[in-house]
Amino acid sequence: MYFNKYRLIIPFLLPAVLLYGLFVLYPYVQAFYLSLTSWSGTSSTKPFVGFDNYKNLLTDGRFMSALGNNGQFLIVLPLGALSLALLFAALFTQGGKGIPGAGFYRVVFFFPQVISAVIVGILFQYVYNPRYGLLNETLTFIGLDNLRRTWLGDATLIFWAVAFVFIWGAVGFYMVIFMASMQSIPTSFYEAATLDGANRWRSFKDITLPLMWETIRTAIIYIAITALDMFVIVQVITQGTVTAATGGTETVAVYMYIEAFNKSRWGSAAAIGVILLVLTMLLSVVLMRVTKRETYEY
């Protein structure tokens, strides 16, 4: 019986396994091999250098600085985006009751998701423009000229400027996920809590959070992985240039791009990619263990 079962299953699984191995696993193996060479990206030879690329990266101050920037994004982005997404989802959905105009606000907050990340980056280049940008012009209009800044040219501000762009674009996505999770919670729970004298915050803390924790956990892992990337927004806003100011937002992914396409160090770039893959996997495992909680059935 078991033989007949596997004889039926294997022919169906084999094409998918072969395609997965060809288009997913093989590129990983090839990238690891390239990381052990000093290939320039155009030459026909790929001189083998062993783990020299990894050793050089560990002593490369610029790489470590980029890794530190990713670490900052890893803290700021989840806190900012997920906190706001939870707040808006609770205001619009919790207990089956939303604030007036909730439907309109849902559309407004989700709107950035229909725009390409590249377009978002270009849009905020104009918003942050120091001479005619929307932000500085608005500050002038309301009489706050003293707050005008060169937002993308100030080393102390550019990190927060880029983080704001990401959070602005991400809140709507996570808000919709959290709203879907909240809508699956029976409204009778909230009605019982209201009869017991619980206010909206108490209901959120004691009912909503525990019952939708698995969704929050998934969102934390997903946004953390995104924070380890942060390529498109940073690349577009800084236009791929690294100065004393923009260096504060250079991420590992941006540095990998520069090593490959600007400096033709594809071996080093592949090593950066492998390190990024390992860090992503480790981060996912750690977050899955740290955020594990008792699940509730209802």
Phi, psi and omega in degrees: 000314180297323180297316180295323180296311181289332177294333177276321185286316187303314179301329179282324182280329188303314179300318180294319179295319179295316178296319178296317179295322182287317187259350180241301185289318181299317176301325176297314180297317180295320179296319179296320178296317179298328180292346179263010181236173175247038182298137182270352180098342181235336182287155180280345180255150179232085182302129182280126181237005179068225183264021181298321180299319179292319179297319180294323180293322181292340177252008181270112182298326181291320178295316180294325176295318177297321178296322177295322177297319175299321178298321177294316177299325182296335178269313188287316187295310178299318180298314182289306186291313185287325178296314179294320180298318178295318180299310182293319179299318179293320180293326186268342192226326193309129177071014181077007181235126179244163178290159178303136180080016183301320181299318179295316181294327177301315180295317182298314183287333179276343185307319180302339181289340180272358179257137177299146179300326178295317179296320178300315179298316179295319179303314183283345169299320179284325178298320184270359182304128186290338184264312184232016182293152182301321183295308180293323179294324177293319178298321177294318182298324182265010174083024180246053181302328183292347179264359177298138182218161167270083193302325181260007179241007181248119184299335182274348185246334190297324178301313182289329176296315179291318179299321179297319180299315180296313182298318178303319182281334187267336186304315183298321180298310181288330177299316180296319178299314181292323178298318179298321179292318180294324182292341179277351179277127181303133180293341180297331177298316182288325178295319178294320179295321179296319177297331178276000176093012180283136175274183185296320180294317180296321178295321179295315184290320187264341182243303187295307184301310180297323186280341179246019184299323180298324177292317178297319179300315178297319180296321179299314181295317182295314182288331176294319177297320178297322180294335176282351178261282178047052181265305191299307183300313181296315182298318183288314184293319180272356179057029175073010179260144180243113178236185178299331180275307186289342177300339179288351178239001180294123181257173180299320180295321178294318179297321177298318178298316180295318179299322184280305191268332180268324184250357180055038176252074186289331176295315177295320179297320178296322177297320177297318178298319179295317178298318179296321178297313181297316180297320179297316180294316179297316180299318180298316180296315181297314181294323178296324179282317184293322185269005181291129180225166175293133181268150181244138178254143179210000000 
